[in-house]
Amino acid sequence: AFFGLQAAARVMAGQGTGGRIINIASQAAKSGFPHAQAYTSSKHGLVGLVRSAAIELGPLGITVNNVCPNHVTTGLGAWQNEYFAKVTGADSVDDYLKKMAARIPMQRPGLPEDTANAVAFLCSQEAAYITAESLNVSGGEEPRWDTIVWLDHRALSEADVCTATAHPVLAHSGRVMSPEME
């Protein structure tokens, strides 16, 4: 991402007409995920890269943004479906996908065209003043991520309660939910 951004910025700066640089980050750019530390940390790095590059390139009329989709079943996504179905104890990949869809307000995972539409918008004149941002394309899942905590209606262990109550969004009146969810 760094080298691609650098190359695009050189070309755009040389042309002198501004431009749009858009990275595909991930929901993992903003949230931690179990079993995905390397992936998550690399995506978190894109947020800092975009913020810094936008400051440097803004005076040249170049906007720099991320699009952060939630799960999209592509080649990588299909592997993730199989892996996470196993580690979460789902009966099947279909069962895992149904549980995933249930926690997303729009009731489905992302589609490639959802991501493409966000990129098209950020490339448009309507987005000329949007820079240094990481746009969620998550069907509403991302803002709720910390509230959901992947509980899937299982019984809380003492460790879960301690972890949840230490989190400022989740700690409220001794319950594992945000105040808005009461």
Buried (B, 14 or more C-beta within 10 A) or exposed (E): BEEEBEEBBEEBBEEEEBBBBBBBBBBBBBBEBEEBEEBBEBBBBBBEBBBEBBEEBBEBBBBBBBBBBBBBBEEEBEEBBEBBBEEBEBEEBEEBBEBBBEBBEEEBBBBEEBBBEBBEBBBEEEBEEBBBBBBBBBBEBBEBBBBEBEBEEEEEEEEBBEBBBEEEBBBBEEBBBBEEEE
